[in-house]
Every structure is written in C-alpha cells, then in structure tokens.
Amino acid sequence: MKTVLSGKKNEVIINTEGPVIIIGECINPTRRKKLVSTLQEGNFEYVLELAGNQIDAMADILDVNVGFPGVDDVKLLPETVKQLQNRYDIPLCLDSPNSRAIEAALKVVLGKCLINSVNGEEKSMNSFLPVAKEYGSAIIALTMDDEGITHDPFKRLAIAEKILNRAVRTGIREEDVIIDPLAMAISADPQACMVTLETIKLIHEKLGSNITQGASNISFGLPSREMLNIAFMVLAIRAGLTCPIANPEKITSAVRATDLILGRDDFAMRFVEHYESTKQN
C-alpha cells in the first residue's frame, strides 16, 4: 500500500514494501526550551535551523509541533508552516491535538500533508476526520480509544480497524490512513515493546497499512537510550514499520542498513549515499 505526500513540488511515497521513510521529530517544544523562547519572540530562525539539520540528515518528512502552555497554536502553527515552506520543499506532518490549529495550518500548507494525529475516541474522530477529508490530507491513527490504551494487541488492531473504517466512510482513502500501534516505555512495563511489535505484525498482516510510531518512546527513563531505540526500531521495521517519527541524526544509519539487509536497496545505493554524506560531514 502506498501513501503519497507532497511539499510544494517534492513528492514522498510511503510504501509498505519499503524503503523506510523517516519523519523528523525535532520541531517539538518538548525538551527544547530554546524553541519555546524563540517562538514566543516570533523568531523562526531556530525552527528553520532544526528543519535544515533534519533534512541534511535524510529526513523525508518533517513533523511540526509548536504546542506549549500559553501558545495560540491556531495562529502559530500556520505561521510556522509558511516559514518552513518558504525555505524548504518537503512534506509536513502537522502535529497538534487542536483540530482548529490543524485546520488553520491546512489552509496555508502547500501540497499534501499528514495530520498527527487521530485516535479512536469519538471526540477525536468527529473533530479530525472531516477536516482531513475536506483538505485531502492523510492521517495518523493512534490505537487508543475512549477506554484508554489497551495492552492487548488484538484490541489495538480492533481500534485501528475502527478508525480506518470510519475514515473511509468519511471519504478518506484507505491508503491515507497510517496506523500508530503505540510504543510505550519499557521501563514502566517489561512487555510494552513485545505488545507493540505484535500489534505491528497484526496491522501489517490484517490491514496492510503503512505504520508509524514515536521511535524514542520506549527508552524513556533508561540509560543508553539511543541504543535501545535503534534495537527496537530495527525489530519494528522487520515486523512492518514503514515511517518512524524520530531524530534522523540518530537513526538514519540504522534505517539505511536495515533496508539494505532486507533487500530493499538495490546495489546498496542508498546505504552508500548516506555513508558518503556522513563521511563528508
């Protein structure tokens, strides 16, 4: 299954057959005080710097989250989108729990973007799905609902099916629904990663959908986070993960190596290209 996103002219295809597409996570105020302070001042240079660094590190899509306490994201998200697209031609993933902010950004975005995210709660589906349909956007569907987050992979699959079916009835194409099976912290639950991996396998086998996840969630509270994140991501790619949300500076080497080993990089061209680019830097 193929999900096609675009910037002004640049097109990115997320394909269940690979190769892996990287959604850069770094435009996010969480743990980035400088991003909060510069955005409060109406200064977008740091946002543009974060974007450029991720693109240089081989991000294919940029997640854009400008939410922090006290912010008017209905105003700030579209302004940030305009600033990014004035400088770079790359598809965007609009990240906000506020459907009004998402809609405001969709009014100014160039190309076809991704909405992060919808979940199985009735309020969420009612708020986001009509907006996605109106503006022709793809969506990320989180496998949680009004009862919270289940630890049963089959129940997560059922929630994914519910959102997918509702989206299709709303007029959104099946290939424009990307499922997030929810990667939870292994420090809180030793079985968390196994539940997510099983959920990925079920979604891949039963729905054939493209699959994303926050690649760094599993290592929260533990040392050597980068090693844990990469180990889990490689297993997740083998299970069916197609477009992780992560810091490309941390994961691109592992992604290129995994694609090569899985036979999804003819003549090792993407692997060698990335190796040469990192050697030059």
Secondary structure as UniProt FT lines:
FT   STRAND          2..6
FT   STRAND          11..15
FT   TURN            16..17
FT   STRAND          23..27
FT   TURN            30..31
FT   HELIX           33..40
FT   TURN            41..42
FT   HELIX           45..56
FT   TURN            57..58
FT   STRAND          61..64
FT   TURN            69..70
FT   HELIX           73..87
FT   STRAND          92..95
FT   HELIX           99..106
FT   TURN            107..108
FT   STRAND          114..119
FT   HELIX           122..135
FT   STRAND          138..142
FT   TURN            146..147
FT   HELIX           153..170
FT   HELIX           174..176
FT   STRAND          177..180
FT   TURN            186..188
FT   TURN            190..191
FT   HELIX           192..206
FT   TURN            215..216
FT   HELIX           217..219
FT   TURN            220..221
FT   HELIX           225..239
FT   STRAND          245..246
FT   HELIX           248..261
FT   TURN            262..263
FT   HELIX           266..268
FT   HELIX           269..280
//
